[in-house]
């Protein structure tokens, strides 16, 4: 009895590990800290010097160096879900995530710093879940541009310095929260220029676009349309792009139709981190 009592006394006296401070890791505060971090500022200066005078190159979703599919002949596909954040993108589709759980479907989640700020505790829970892989969708959900291009009304980063912050600051933010440095980056809207792709590679990050566009990013796209978009374009190794920050849309409802049909076709579902990726097309 005495030993049990002592064990319980010790157990109760141990202080729990401190939880991450949401206020300290908001985009604005975290970027200010990084700008006072010598390792960050020196790397940024080095990258700016290296890439500042390069032409931006091609601009789009499928430029040279961007990955779109898994290298495989097997019937496997990767579901990827973006959480964009911002005024109209800060919500959380819990029912979709619950469905993935119930069906034991692994998924790669690309998240922005903005979305993390708005769904801090949810993000922490997701990051601890081994069914999911957390990757980088940019600090402020800005298309990655070295000369200020915009797309769909969203202004891209204006130069190499801003592009660096968009990628590397969110990489470090996710790492600070999860002890895992993201391997993959998807630019906001998936649009990116070739110099940004090269810069990401210099940082040890692979840029990922998609091979199958579900269409769920268009508000209130009907569930049958999303289902058709996926099923008619699916091939072995396809990366499918969807979203998990709009519970008011029809992503979950479409997935409930898509998943059983893909399983009937012999497909299984995987995480990006476990496979080699490729562009899958000639540029």
N, C-alpha and C positions, 0 to 999 in steps of 0.2 A: 504494500500500500504506500509506504514511504517513497519508493522509487517512482510509482505512478504519480504521486503528488508533486514530486520534484520535476518530473517531466512536464506535467501540465503547467507548473509555475514558470518553467523556462519558456515553454511554448507561448504562453500569454505575454511574456515580457519581450518577445522578439517583435521589433517594429516592422510593419509591413513595408515592402519596397515602395518608394515614392512613385506616384502616378505622374505621367506627363502633365505639364501645366498648359492648358489650352490657350491661356492668354499669352504665354511666352512664345507660343508656336504659331500664332496667327501670321498670315503672310507678311503684313507690314512690319511687325515686331521681329519676326525671324529674319527677314531680309536686312533689316538694320543691323542685327547681330552679325550676319554673314559679312556685311560691309566693314565690320570691325575685326573680322577673322583673317589673319594674315594668310592662312593656307588658301582661303577662298579668293581674296583679292589678288594674290600673286598669280593664282591659276587663271583668274579672269583676265588679268593684264596680259598674260602669256597668250591666251586664246585670242584676245582682241588683236594683239600684234600679229599673230599668225594668220588670221583670217580676214582682217579688216579690208584688205585691198583685193580680195577675190571677188569676181562677179558672182551674183547670186545663183546663176544657173537656172535650170528649169524649175517651174513652180507647179505643184499639183499634188495629187494623192499618191501617185505611182512613179515618182522620179527615181533616178538611178540611186541605188543603195537602200531603198525602202523595201522591207519584207512584207509579203502578202500571203504566204502559205508555208505550211510545214513540208519539209522534204520527206516524202513517204509515198509508198504505193498502197499502204494499208488504209482501210476504211476508218480513219480517225479524223476528227475535226476539232477545232478549238473555238468555243464560244468566248467572245470578249465583250465586256460590258463597260461603257464609259459613264463616268459621273462628272459632268461638266462644271457645275457650280455657277454662281452668279445670280442675278436677280430672278431669272425664271428657271434656274437649274439646280436649286439647292435641296430638292426633296429626295426622299429615299423610298424605293420600291421594295418594301419589306416582304410583300406577298410574293414577288418574283424571287427574291433571295430564299425565302422559305420553300418555294417550289424546287429550286435547285438543290436545297438541302434534302428535301423529302425524296427526291429522285436520285440523289447522290451524283449530281452533275458537277464536275470541277469547272471552274471558270476563272479567266484572267480579268481582273478589275482594274481599269485605267482611271485614276482619280486625280483631280486637280487640287491644288492647295486651297482654293476657294471652297470646294466641296468639303474638304477635311475640316475647315474652319466652321462650317455650318452644321456638320454631322460628326463632331469630334468623337463622342463615345461610340457611335455606330462604327466609325472608321476603325477605332481601336479593337472593337469586337471582331470585325471582319479580318483585320490583320492577324489575329490570333487563330483564325480558322484555317486549318490545313486544306480544306476543300478549295480555297481560293488563293490566288496569286495576286499580290498588290503591285501594280506598275504605275508609271508616271504619265499623266495627261497634261502636264504643264502647271506652273505656279498659278497663273491667272487666266488660263484658258484663252491664250492668244495664239493664233496661227504662227508657226515659226518661220519668220522671214528676216532676211538681213537688209532689206531695203523698204520695209513698211507696207508691203502688199496687204490687201484685205480680201476677205471672201465671205459671202453670205451676210454682209454687213458687219462682220467682226474684224476689227483692226488688228493686223499682225504686229509683231515686234518690229521696231524701227531700224535696228542695227545689230551688229554682232554682240554688243554688250547686253542689250535687252534679251536677245535670243539665248545667250548664255544663262542669264538669270531665270528665264522661263523654264529651261531644262534643268540646269544644275541646282538651282535653289530648291526646286520641288523634289529633286532626287535626294538632296540632303535632308529636307524636311521629313520625307517618308522614312529615310534611314534613321533619323533621330527618334522617330516614333516607334519603329518596328525592329531596329537593329538589322535591317536588311536593305542593302542598296539596290534599288530597282535596276534591272538589266534592260528593260524595254521602255520606249517612249513613243507615244502617239500624240502628234500635234493636234491642237484644237482644230476641228473640222477635218482632220487628217491631211490638210494642205501644209506643205513644207517646201522650202527651196533646197537645191542640191548642196549649197554651202552649209546650211544648217544640218543636213544629213552627215556631211563630213565632220562637222564640229562635234556632233553627238558621238560619232565613232571615235573621235579623238578622246572623248570623255569615257569611253568604254561602254557606250549605250547604243543599242540597236533600235532603229526606227521601225515601227510596225504600222502598216495601214490595214488593209483587209482584202479578201478576195470575194466575199459575199456580203453585199449591202442589204441589210434587212429592211431598211426604209422606216424603221421605227422612230428616227429622228424628226420626221415630219409629223407635227402635232396631229394626234387623233387619226393616224393612218389605220384603216380598218384591219382587224386581226386577220381576215383571209388574205389581204394583200401582203402583209408581213410574212405569213406562212408561205405564200406562193413565191415571194422573192427569195426566200431561203431554199426551199425544196427544189425549185427549178434550176438553181445555180450551184448546188452542192456538188463537190468532188472530193476525193480523198485528199486530206491535208489542208482543206480550206480553213481560213480564218474568217469567222463570222463576226460582224460588228453590230452591236445592239447597245441599249442604254439601261441603267438601273436607277436613274434619278428622276424619273417621271412616272409615278404610280398612277397618274390619271390617264396615261396612254394605254396602249394595248399589248405591251411586250409580254407580260405574263400570260395573257390569254392566248397569244400566238405560240408561245413556247409550249403550252399545254397540248397544242396540236402538232407542233413541229417535232418534238422529242420522240413521241411514240412512233411516228412515221419514219424518222431516221433510224431508230432502233430496228424497225421492221426491215429496213434496207441493209442492216448489218453494221451500222456506224456506232462507234463508241466515242467518248468525249475526253479531251486531254487538256493539260496546261501547256502554255507556250514554253515555259522554262525547261521542260523535259525533252525538247526536240530542237533540231537544227531548222532554221527558217531560210527562206529564199524569196526572191522577187517574183519568180514564177512567170515572167514575161520578158520579152525583148524590148529594150528602150532605144 
